[in-house]
Amino acid sequence: MPFHIPYTFGVTLFAAIGTFLFGYDSGIATTIIAFPSWNTYMSHPSPTLIGGISSAYSAGEALGVLLQTLIADRLGRIRFLQLLCVITLLGTCVQTASTGIRMFIAGRAVTGFGVGGMVATIPLYLSEIAPPRRRGFLAGFTGVGIAVGVMMSSWVAVACFYAPQGDVQWRVPIALQIPWTPVLFLGLATFMPESPRILLRKGRLAEAERAFERVHRGEGEGETRREFALMRAQIEYEKGREFVGYLALFRQYRQRVLVAIAIALMAILSGAPVVGFYQTILYRALGIQQKNILILAAARGTLSLVAVLLINRFLLDQWGRRQLLLWGMAISTGILIYCAAMQKIYQDSDNQVGKGFAVLGIFAHAFFNDHLCGTLESVCPIYNAEILPIALRSKVIGIAAFIFFSVTVAFTEAAPSAFANIKQNYYYVFVGCTAVMWVIGYYWFPETTGRTLEEIAAAFGDRVVDVARENSETNMVLVEETKGADVRVNDREAGMAV
């Protein structure tokens, strides 16, 4: 159990506020669009405008991660997250004060910009400060924060549904997220350390060493020194191989870049964002009453939190990322087929038991593959942060996240019309996509569990600088793993390479 490292765990909990904001804001929109008071105040927006709420949010997220690719490394993790706090606070205030649907959509876009950057940056930050053996658990709080946010937003919406009719019924749930942004900003400004790897890249060795020792307090001294020496040597080695332009990036780290993009596509092509955002529409199609729709959405959010806590505590570091990804996709494919069959059979029937089985499919999707926190979303952000070298990590994850949010815009914008016209057949689009992604994952995705971020390079056939003896910065060897074989060059060659 990693709770004997209170400082690192405290930093992790504060960082998770950023993903909590993403989960809360994503979840609150799902329930608010089902409020009669919101629909009345917004003059009963058309399905196109309702789709615009989701697509504007996703578009804002896409722009937020693009900003990450441009300035995140330059500012550092802490300063960049502080900037995103300010943007998120502005967007939340605009949503709360909205006087019409267009102002509301604009607020969603600005908030999406802020939380999109956060949800892409925080797993990087947590992965870079966490010890290898606990990286899954600590970085997994990315998913925990999202799940808590979704659950809280859902139950707040249930409570506010019983408030007196009027705009306060939907403004209060949005406003409740406002105080959390200053709390995160304060933590970033006071006790949360900069990523030691970012500090090393900037040549700030003494600061990097202090930050590393703070977050690794409680680890064995020899192991800590070796990991820091390896991290320093590998970063120095990779500095000499840094890309100039994105074409050179693709050529030099082709497999890593493609795997990062595939992971991003996997999370959307599983259908999770569509099922999560439009679950209220799916419940309504089954003839479920408004009050029960909100309760079901809240119960689904609670189940998602249970799922991510179990995965985070018992599977991420113990079972491994690759196994979770493959099993998550396989189970998700079966659940999507089940959802489509139940929706087709019982959507227009009076069989209440059958409709219960249809709802069960939507809940099962939340448990195993929810967009916001299930199997795929517990693993995907961590895995992407692990497989990329420090020089590319922020840039490539920004590109991958931009692709994710851009494709999400297309699928969520099409969802209302798709569910209205082809109904349950929309599920089969995601069934086919998930099956293809499983094949890609089986042949392409290596295991990363238990390795340092620098050692993971060997899984892709790249060279890894290792430290032959403690406290020796000159006696290093290069290790190149190719199909499981170690190729070592002599100390003189290694010293020249480093």
FIPATI-935215 format. One record per residue (C-alpha): residue number from 0; z, y, x. Coordinates in steps of 0.1 Angstrom, whole numbers, plus 5000, padded with zeros to 4 digits. Each point is the difference from the previous one (the first is absolute). Example, Ala and Ser with C-alpha at 12.3 -4.5 7.8 and 13.67 -1.06 7.14 Angstrom:
! residues 2
+-----+------+------+------+
: num :    w :    v :    u :
+-----+------+------+------+
:   0 : 5078 : 4955 : 5123 :
:   1 : 4993 : 5034 : 5014 :
+-----+------+------+------+
This chain:
! residues 498
+-----+------+------+------+
: num :    w :    v :    u :
+-----+------+------+------+
:   0 : 5000 : 5000 : 5000 :
:   1 : 4991 : 5034 : 5014 :
:   2 : 5028 : 5019 : 4984 :
:   3 : 5020 : 5001 : 5033 :
:   4 : 4976 : 5028 : 5011 :
:   5 : 5012 : 5027 : 4976 :
:   6 : 4981 : 5029 : 5016 :
:   7 : 4966 : 4982 : 4999 :
:   8 : 5006 : 4988 : 4965 :
:   9 : 5011 : 5035 : 4989 :
:  10 : 4967 : 5014 : 5015 :
:  11 : 4981 : 4973 : 4981 :
:  12 : 5017 : 5009 : 4967 :
:  13 : 4992 : 5037 : 5004 :
:  14 : 4964 : 4993 : 5009 :
:  15 : 4997 : 4978 : 4969 :
:  16 : 5006 : 5032 : 4979 :
:  17 : 4964 : 5009 : 5007 :
:  18 : 4987 : 4968 : 4986 :
:  19 : 5025 : 5003 : 4971 :
:  20 : 4983 : 5033 : 4991 :
:  21 : 4966 : 4982 : 5000 :
:  22 : 5014 : 4973 : 4978 :
:  23 : 5018 : 5023 : 4976 :
:  24 : 4971 : 5024 : 4996 :
:  25 : 4975 : 4972 : 4996 :
:  26 : 5022 : 4982 : 4974 :
:  27 : 5010 : 5031 : 4980 :
:  28 : 4964 : 5008 : 4993 :
:  29 : 4995 : 4965 : 4986 :
:  30 : 5027 : 5005 : 4974 :
:  31 : 4995 : 5037 : 4992 :
:  32 : 4964 : 4995 : 4988 :
:  33 : 5015 : 4977 : 4974 :
:  34 : 5024 : 5027 : 4986 :
:  35 : 4989 : 5015 : 4966 :
:  36 : 5016 : 5033 : 5011 :
:  37 : 4978 : 5002 : 5031 :
:  38 : 4969 : 4991 : 4981 :
:  39 : 5007 : 5026 : 4974 :
:  40 : 5009 : 5027 : 5026 :
:  41 : 4968 : 4992 : 5019 :
:  42 : 4979 : 5001 : 4968 :
:  43 : 4993 : 4963 : 5000 :
:  44 : 4979 : 4997 : 5032 :
:  45 : 4969 : 4977 : 4999 :
:  46 : 4999 : 4967 : 5019 :
:  47 : 4979 : 5018 : 5026 :
:  48 : 5027 : 5026 : 5006 :
:  49 : 5027 : 4973 : 5001 :
:  50 : 4979 : 4982 : 5026 :
:  51 : 4997 : 5033 : 5018 :
:  52 : 5038 : 5001 : 5004 :
:  53 : 4999 : 4968 : 5020 :
:  54 : 4968 : 5008 : 5019 :
:  55 : 5013 : 5035 : 5010 :
:  56 : 5032 : 4984 : 5013 :
:  57 : 4980 : 4975 : 5020 :
:  58 : 4977 : 5027 : 5013 :
:  59 : 5030 : 5020 : 5011 :
:  60 : 5013 : 4969 : 5018 :
:  61 : 4967 : 4995 : 5017 :
:  62 : 5000 : 5036 : 5013 :
:  63 : 5036 : 4996 : 5012 :
:  64 : 4992 : 4970 : 5021 :
:  65 : 4970 : 5018 : 5014 :
:  66 : 5023 : 5028 : 5012 :
:  67 : 5021 : 4973 : 5016 :
:  68 : 4970 : 4989 : 5021 :
:  69 : 4994 : 5036 : 5012 :
:  70 : 5035 : 5013 : 5009 :
:  71 : 5027 : 4973 : 4996 :
:  72 : 4999 : 4990 : 5037 :
:  73 : 4999 : 5036 : 5011 :
:  74 : 5030 : 5010 : 4979 :
:  75 : 5019 : 4968 : 5004 :
:  76 : 5014 : 4978 : 4973 :
:  77 : 5030 : 5023 : 4992 :
:  78 : 4982 : 5033 : 4997 :
:  79 : 4971 : 4985 : 4981 :
:  80 : 5024 : 4985 : 4974 :
:  81 : 5018 : 5034 : 4997 :
:  82 : 4966 : 5016 : 4992 :
:  83 : 4994 : 4973 : 4973 :
:  84 : 5034 : 5007 : 4985 :
:  85 : 4990 : 5036 : 4994 :
:  86 : 4967 : 4990 : 4984 :
:  87 : 5017 : 4974 : 4978 :
:  88 : 5026 : 5024 : 4988 :
:  89 : 4973 : 5025 : 4990 :
:  90 : 4980 : 4974 : 4981 :
:  91 : 5030 : 4988 : 4981 :
:  92 : 5010 : 5035 : 4990 :
:  93 : 4964 : 5006 : 4987 :
:  94 : 5002 : 4968 : 4979 :
:  95 : 5033 : 5009 : 4986 :
:  96 : 4989 : 5035 : 4990 :
:  97 : 4966 : 4989 : 4986 :
:  98 : 4987 : 5019 : 4970 :
:  99 : 4969 : 4980 : 4995 :
: 100 : 4982 : 4968 : 5010 :
: 101 : 4980 : 5017 : 5028 :
: 102 : 5031 : 5014 : 5016 :
: 103 : 5017 : 4966 : 4997 :
: 104 : 4970 : 4983 : 5017 :
: 105 : 5001 : 5027 : 5028 :
: 106 : 5037 : 4993 : 5005 :
: 107 : 4993 : 4962 : 5002 :
: 108 : 4973 : 5007 : 5027 :
: 109 : 5023 : 5021 : 5021 :
: 110 : 5029 : 4975 : 4997 :
: 111 : 4976 : 4972 : 5008 :
: 112 : 4990 : 5018 : 5032 :
: 113 : 5036 : 5001 : 5011 :
: 114 : 5012 : 4965 : 4990 :
: 115 : 4967 : 4985 : 5012 :
: 116 : 5006 : 5012 : 5035 :
: 117 : 5036 : 4988 : 4998 :
: 118 : 4993 : 4965 : 4988 :
: 119 : 4975 : 4996 : 5029 :
: 120 : 5022 : 5016 : 5027 :
: 121 : 5034 : 4985 : 4992 :
: 122 : 4991 : 4963 : 5007 :
: 123 : 4986 : 5013 : 5033 :
: 124 : 5032 : 5018 : 5008 :
: 125 : 5023 : 4970 : 4990 :
: 126 : 4978 : 4975 : 5019 :
: 127 : 5001 : 5022 : 5031 :
: 128 : 5038 : 5003 : 5001 :
: 129 : 5010 : 4965 : 4988 :
: 130 : 5010 : 4971 : 5024 :
: 131 : 4974 : 4972 : 4999 :
: 132 : 5023 : 4974 : 4984 :
: 133 : 5010 : 5024 : 4972 :
: 134 : 4967 : 5019 : 4996 :
: 135 : 4990 : 4982 : 4968 :
: 136 : 5034 : 5007 : 4984 :
: 137 : 5003 : 5037 : 5010 :
: 138 : 4963 : 5009 : 4996 :
: 139 : 5001 : 4981 : 4967 :
: 140 : 5021 : 5027 : 4985 :
: 141 : 4967 : 5018 : 4995 :
: 142 : 4995 : 4976 : 4971 :
: 143 : 5036 : 5001 : 4990 :
: 144 : 4999 : 5038 : 4996 :
: 145 : 4968 : 4998 : 4979 :
: 146 : 5016 : 4973 : 4978 :
: 147 : 5032 : 5020 : 4994 :
: 148 : 4979 : 5031 : 4991 :
: 149 : 4979 : 4981 : 4975 :
: 150 : 5030 : 4983 : 4984 :
: 151 : 5020 : 5033 : 4998 :
: 152 : 4970 : 5019 : 4985 :
: 153 : 4996 : 4973 : 4974 :
: 154 : 5036 : 4999 : 4988 :
: 155 : 5002 : 5038 : 5001 :
: 156 : 4969 : 5000 : 4977 :
: 157 : 5017 : 4976 : 4976 :
: 158 : 5031 : 5023 : 4999 :
: 159 : 4980 : 5031 : 4995 :
: 160 : 4980 : 4984 : 4972 :
: 161 : 5031 : 5003 : 4978 :
: 162 : 5004 : 5037 : 5009 :
: 163 : 4991 : 5025 : 4973 :
: 164 : 4962 : 5004 : 4996 :
: 165 : 4985 : 5028 : 5021 :
: 166 : 4988 : 5007 : 5035 :
: 167 : 5035 : 4995 : 5014 :
: 168 : 4995 : 4963 : 4993 :
: 169 : 4973 : 4997 : 5027 :
: 170 : 5009 : 5030 : 5023 :
: 171 : 5035 : 4986 : 5008 :
: 172 : 4987 : 4967 : 5015 :
: 173 : 4976 : 5018 : 5022 :
: 174 : 5026 : 5026 : 5011 :
: 175 : 5025 : 4973 : 5010 :
: 176 : 4980 : 4992 : 5032 :
: 177 : 5002 : 5036 : 5012 :
: 178 : 5034 : 4998 : 5018 :
: 179 : 4990 : 4970 : 5021 :
: 180 : 4974 : 5018 : 5021 :
: 181 : 5025 : 5025 : 5015 :
: 182 : 5023 : 4971 : 5007 :
: 183 : 4973 : 4983 : 5020 :
: 184 : 4991 : 5032 : 5018 :
: 185 : 5037 : 5005 : 5010 :
: 186 : 5002 : 4965 : 5014 :
: 187 : 4968 : 5006 : 5020 :
: 188 : 5013 : 5033 : 5013 :
: 189 : 5034 : 4986 : 5011 :
: 190 : 5006 : 4964 : 5010 :
: 191 : 4967 : 4981 : 4997 :
: 192 : 4984 : 4994 : 5034 :
: 193 : 4964 : 5005 : 5010 :
: 194 : 4981 : 4968 : 5006 :
: 195 : 5006 : 4990 : 5037 :
: 196 : 4964 : 4988 : 5002 :
: 197 : 4987 : 5035 : 4990 :
: 198 : 5023 : 5016 : 5025 :
: 199 : 4987 : 4977 : 5028 :
: 200 : 4964 : 5009 : 4991 :
: 201 : 5009 : 5036 : 5004 :
: 202 : 5016 : 4994 : 5034 :
: 203 : 5036 : 5008 : 4988 :
: 204 : 5016 : 4970 : 5018 :
: 205 : 5036 : 5010 : 4999 :
: 206 : 4999 : 5009 : 4962 :
: 207 : 4982 : 4967 : 4993 :
: 208 : 5026 : 4980 : 5019 :
: 209 : 5029 : 5017 : 4981 :
: 210 : 4983 : 4995 : 4966 :
: 211 : 4993 : 4963 : 5009 :
: 212 : 5036 : 4993 : 5010 :
: 213 : 5013 : 5016 : 4968 :
: 214 : 4979 : 4978 : 4977 :
: 215 : 5005 : 4969 : 5021 :
: 216 : 5037 : 5003 : 5003 :
: 217 : 5016 : 4966 : 4995 :
: 218 : 4971 : 4981 : 5016 :
: 219 : 5004 : 4982 : 5034 :
: 220 : 4998 : 5024 : 5029 :
: 221 : 4976 : 4979 : 5020 :
: 222 : 4977 : 4994 : 4970 :
: 223 : 5001 : 5037 : 4991 :
: 224 : 4991 : 5011 : 5036 :
: 225 : 4972 : 4975 : 5002 :
: 226 : 4985 : 5011 : 4966 :
: 227 : 5002 : 5037 : 5010 :
: 228 : 4983 : 4992 : 5034 :
: 229 : 4973 : 4980 : 4983 :
: 230 : 4995 : 5027 : 4974 :
: 231 : 4997 : 5027 : 5027 :
: 232 : 4976 : 4980 : 5021 :
: 233 : 4978 : 4990 : 4971 :
: 234 : 4997 : 5035 : 4987 :
: 235 : 4991 : 5013 : 5035 :
: 236 : 4974 : 4972 : 5004 :
: 237 : 4985 : 5007 : 4966 :
: 238 : 4997 : 5038 : 5008 :
: 239 : 4973 : 4991 : 5024 :
: 240 : 4980 : 4983 : 4973 :
: 241 : 5003 : 5025 : 4972 :
: 242 : 4969 : 5006 : 4979 :
: 243 : 4979 : 5031 : 4998 :
: 244 : 4986 : 5000 : 4964 :
: 245 : 5003 : 4975 : 4972 :
: 246 : 4969 : 4980 : 5011 :
: 247 : 5016 : 4992 : 5033 :
: 248 : 5032 : 4991 : 4982 :
: 249 : 4982 : 4975 : 4979 :
: 250 : 4983 : 4984 : 5030 :
: 251 : 5032 : 4998 : 5021 :
: 252 : 5023 : 4987 : 4973 :
: 253 : 4976 : 4986 : 4975 :
: 254 : 5021 : 4971 : 4987 :
: 255 : 5031 : 5020 : 4997 :
: 256 : 4983 : 5028 : 4981 :
: 257 : 4982 : 4976 : 4976 :
: 258 : 5032 : 4981 : 4993 :
: 259 : 5018 : 5033 : 4992 :
: 260 : 4972 : 5010 : 4976 :
: 261 : 5000 : 4965 : 4985 :
: 262 : 5038 : 5002 : 4994 :
: 263 : 4996 : 5033 : 4982 :
: 264 : 4972 : 4986 : 4978 :
: 265 : 5020 : 4969 : 4993 :
: 266 : 5028 : 5021 : 4984 :
: 267 : 4976 : 5016 : 4975 :
: 268 : 4975 : 4972 : 4994 :
: 269 : 5029 : 4978 : 4988 :
: 270 : 5000 : 5022 : 4969 :
: 271 : 5036 : 5011 : 5005 :
: 272 : 4996 : 5038 : 4996 :
: 273 : 4981 : 4995 : 4968 :
: 274 : 5025 : 4975 : 4984 :
: 275 : 5029 : 5022 : 5012 :
: 276 : 4987 : 5033 : 4988 :
: 277 : 4985 : 4988 : 4967 :
: 278 : 5026 : 4975 : 4990 :
: 279 : 5010 : 5023 : 4970 :
: 280 : 4964 : 4998 : 4987 :
: 281 : 5000 : 4962 : 5004 :
: 282 : 5033 : 4998 : 4980 :
: 283 : 4986 : 5022 : 4973 :
: 284 : 4969 : 4978 : 4998 :
: 285 : 5023 : 4971 : 4993 :
: 286 : 5014 : 5019 : 4970 :
: 287 : 5034 : 5008 : 5016 :
: 288 : 5019 : 5030 : 4986 :
: 289 : 5005 : 5031 : 5021 :
: 290 : 5038 : 4996 : 5006 :
: 291 : 4995 : 4964 : 5011 :
: 292 : 4971 : 5011 : 5023 :
: 293 : 5023 : 5022 : 5020 :
: 294 : 5027 : 4974 : 5002 :
: 295 : 4974 : 4974 : 5012 :
: 296 : 4988 : 5024 : 5027 :
: 297 : 5036 : 5006 : 5012 :
: 298 : 5007 : 4963 : 5000 :
: 299 : 4968 : 4994 : 5020 :
: 300 : 5011 : 5026 : 5025 :
: 301 : 5034 : 4983 : 5003 :
: 302 : 4983 : 4966 : 5006 :
: 303 : 4979 : 5016 : 5027 :
: 304 : 5031 : 5013 : 5018 :
: 305 : 5015 : 4965 : 4999 :
: 306 : 4968 : 4986 : 5015 :
: 307 : 4998 : 5025 : 5029 :
: 308 : 5037 : 4995 : 5008 :
: 309 : 4996 : 4963 : 5002 :
: 310 : 4969 : 5002 : 5021 :
: 311 : 5015 : 5026 : 5023 :
: 312 : 5032 : 4981 : 5006 :
: 313 : 4989 : 4964 : 5001 :
: 314 : 4962 : 4998 : 5008 :
: 315 : 4986 : 5029 : 5020 :
: 316 : 5016 : 4991 : 5033 :
: 317 : 5007 : 4964 : 4993 :
: 318 : 4968 : 4987 : 4985 :
: 319 : 4975 : 5025 : 5016 :
: 320 : 4975 : 5026 : 4989 :
: 321 : 4969 : 4978 : 5001 :
: 322 : 5015 : 4973 : 4977 :
: 323 : 5012 : 5026 : 4975 :
: 324 : 4966 : 5017 : 4999 :
: 325 : 4981 : 4967 : 4994 :
: 326 : 5025 : 4987 : 4974 :
: 327 : 5001 : 5033 : 4983 :
: 328 : 4962 : 5001 : 4995 :
: 329 : 4998 : 4964 : 4989 :
: 330 : 5028 : 5004 : 4974 :
: 331 : 4986 : 5033 : 4989 :
: 332 : 4966 : 4985 : 4992 :
: 333 : 5016 : 4974 : 4978 :
: 334 : 5021 : 5026 : 4982 :
: 335 : 4970 : 5022 : 4993 :
: 336 : 4981 : 4971 : 4984 :
: 337 : 5031 : 4993 : 4979 :
: 338 : 5002 : 5036 : 4989 :
: 339 : 4964 : 5001 : 4990 :
: 340 : 5003 : 4968 : 4980 :
: 341 : 5032 : 5011 : 4982 :
: 342 : 4985 : 5034 : 4992 :
: 343 : 4969 : 4985 : 4986 :
: 344 : 5018 : 4975 : 4978 :
: 345 : 5028 : 5021 : 4986 :
: 346 : 4989 : 5037 : 5001 :
: 347 : 4987 : 5000 : 4965 :
: 348 : 5023 : 4973 : 4985 :
: 349 : 5033 : 5001 : 4982 :
: 350 : 5015 : 4973 : 5022 :
: 351 : 5031 : 5017 : 5014 :
: 352 : 5009 : 4971 : 5023 :
: 353 : 4965 : 5001 : 5015 :
: 354 : 5003 : 5037 : 5006 :
: 355 : 5032 : 4993 : 5018 :
: 356 : 4981 : 4977 : 5023 :
: 357 : 4975 : 5027 : 5006 :
: 358 : 5028 : 5024 : 5010 :
: 359 : 5013 : 4973 : 5023 :
: 360 : 4968 : 5001 : 5019 :
: 361 : 5003 : 5038 : 5006 :
: 362 : 5036 : 4994 : 5011 :
: 363 : 4990 : 4972 : 5024 :
: 364 : 4974 : 5023 : 5015 :
: 365 : 5028 : 5025 : 5007 :
: 366 : 5021 : 4973 : 5017 :
: 367 : 4974 : 4986 : 5023 :
: 368 : 4974 : 5028 : 5005 :
: 369 : 5010 : 5033 : 4985 :
: 370 : 4982 : 5031 : 5014 :
: 371 : 5033 : 5016 : 5006 :
: 372 : 5022 : 4974 : 5016 :
: 373 : 4990 : 4963 : 4995 :
: 374 : 4989 : 4975 : 5027 :
: 375 : 4970 : 5019 : 5012 :
: 376 : 5016 : 5034 : 4999 :
: 377 : 5031 : 4987 : 5019 :
: 378 : 4978 : 4988 : 5028 :
: 379 : 4969 : 5022 : 5002 :
: 380 : 5015 : 5033 : 5013 :
: 381 : 5020 : 4982 : 5026 :
: 382 : 4972 : 4977 : 5012 :
: 383 : 4976 : 5030 : 5004 :
: 384 : 5025 : 5019 : 5020 :
: 385 : 5006 : 4969 : 5023 :
: 386 : 4964 : 4991 : 5008 :
: 387 : 4988 : 5033 : 5014 :
: 388 : 5008 : 5016 : 5034 :
: 389 : 5020 : 5032 : 5001 :
: 390 : 4969 : 5022 : 5008 :
: 391 : 4982 : 4988 : 4969 :
: 392 : 5028 : 4991 : 4976 :
: 393 : 5003 : 5033 : 4981 :
: 394 : 4962 : 5006 : 5000 :
: 395 : 4988 : 4966 : 4989 :
: 396 : 5028 : 4996 : 4974 :
: 397 : 4990 : 5034 : 4986 :
: 398 : 4964 : 4988 : 4998 :
: 399 : 5010 : 4967 : 4984 :
: 400 : 5023 : 5018 : 4975 :
: 401 : 4972 : 5025 : 4992 :
: 402 : 4978 : 4971 : 4991 :
: 403 : 5028 : 4984 : 4979 :
: 404 : 5006 : 5032 : 4980 :
: 405 : 4963 : 5007 : 4996 :
: 406 : 4993 : 4966 : 4987 :
: 407 : 5031 : 5003 : 4978 :
: 408 : 4985 : 5031 : 4984 :
: 409 : 4969 : 4981 : 4990 :
: 410 : 5018 : 4970 : 4985 :
: 411 : 5027 : 5020 : 4982 :
: 412 : 4975 : 5025 : 4987 :
: 413 : 4979 : 4971 : 4986 :
: 414 : 5030 : 4981 : 4986 :
: 415 : 5005 : 5017 : 4966 :
: 416 : 4963 : 4995 : 4991 :
: 417 : 4999 : 4965 : 5015 :
: 418 : 5030 : 4988 : 4981 :
: 419 : 4985 : 5016 : 4968 :
: 420 : 4966 : 4984 : 5004 :
: 421 : 5001 : 4968 : 5021 :
: 422 : 5037 : 4996 : 4994 :
: 423 : 5016 : 4970 : 5018 :
: 424 : 4968 : 4994 : 5020 :
: 425 : 5010 : 5029 : 5022 :
: 426 : 5025 : 4977 : 5016 :
: 427 : 4973 : 4977 : 5013 :
: 428 : 4986 : 5028 : 5022 :
: 429 : 5033 : 4998 : 5019 :
: 430 : 5001 : 4962 : 4999 :
: 431 : 4967 : 4999 : 5019 :
: 432 : 5010 : 5027 : 5025 :
: 433 : 5034 : 4984 : 5007 :
: 434 : 4984 : 4966 : 5007 :
: 435 : 4976 : 5016 : 5025 :
: 436 : 5029 : 5019 : 5017 :
: 437 : 5019 : 4967 : 5003 :
: 438 : 4972 : 4984 : 5020 :
: 439 : 4998 : 5031 : 5023 :
: 440 : 5038 : 4999 : 5005 :
: 441 : 5000 : 4963 : 5008 :
: 442 : 4976 : 5004 : 5029 :
: 443 : 5008 : 5035 : 5012 :
: 444 : 5037 : 5008 : 4996 :
: 445 : 5023 : 4989 : 5029 :
: 446 : 5038 : 4997 : 4998 :
: 447 : 5020 : 5030 : 5012 :
: 448 : 5036 : 4990 : 4992 :
: 449 : 5025 : 5002 : 5028 :
: 450 : 4977 : 5016 : 5026 :
: 451 : 5004 : 5036 : 5013 :
: 452 : 4974 : 5024 : 4988 :
: 453 : 4985 : 4999 : 5035 :
: 454 : 4999 : 4962 : 5003 :
: 455 : 4981 : 4997 : 4967 :
: 456 : 4969 : 5012 : 5019 :
: 457 : 4998 : 4965 : 5016 :
: 458 : 4993 : 4985 : 4965 :
: 459 : 4967 : 5020 : 5000 :
: 460 : 4990 : 4990 : 5036 :
: 461 : 5010 : 5033 : 5015 :
: 462 : 5020 : 5003 : 5032 :
: 463 : 5037 : 5005 : 4999 :
: 464 : 5021 : 5014 : 5028 :
: 465 : 5031 : 4980 : 5006 :
: 466 : 5030 : 5006 : 5022 :
: 467 : 5006 : 4973 : 5025 :
: 468 : 5035 : 5010 : 5011 :
: 469 : 5025 : 5023 : 4985 :
: 470 : 5001 : 5036 : 5012 :
: 471 : 4967 : 4996 : 5018 :
: 472 : 4973 : 5025 : 4990 :
: 473 : 4976 : 4990 : 5028 :
: 474 : 5002 : 4962 : 4997 :
: 475 : 4980 : 4994 : 4968 :
: 476 : 4975 : 4974 : 4989 :
: 477 : 4972 : 5003 : 4974 :
: 478 : 5000 : 4973 : 4975 :
: 479 : 4968 : 4993 : 4980 :
: 480 : 5002 : 4974 : 4972 :
: 481 : 4968 : 4985 : 4990 :
: 482 : 5002 : 4971 : 4975 :
: 483 : 5036 : 4993 : 5010 :
: 484 : 4994 : 5000 : 5038 :
: 485 : 5018 : 5024 : 5023 :
: 486 : 4979 : 5015 : 5028 :
: 487 : 5021 : 5018 : 5026 :
: 488 : 4987 : 5022 : 5028 :
: 489 : 5019 : 5007 : 5032 :
: 490 : 5025 : 5028 : 5005 :
: 491 : 4976 : 5021 : 5020 :
: 492 : 4974 : 4999 : 4973 :
: 493 : 5026 : 5007 : 4974 :
: 494 : 5013 : 5030 : 5018 :
: 495 : 4966 : 5014 : 5003 :
: 496 : 4993 : 4995 : 4963 :
: 497 : 5033 : 5016 : 4989 :
+-----+------+------+------+
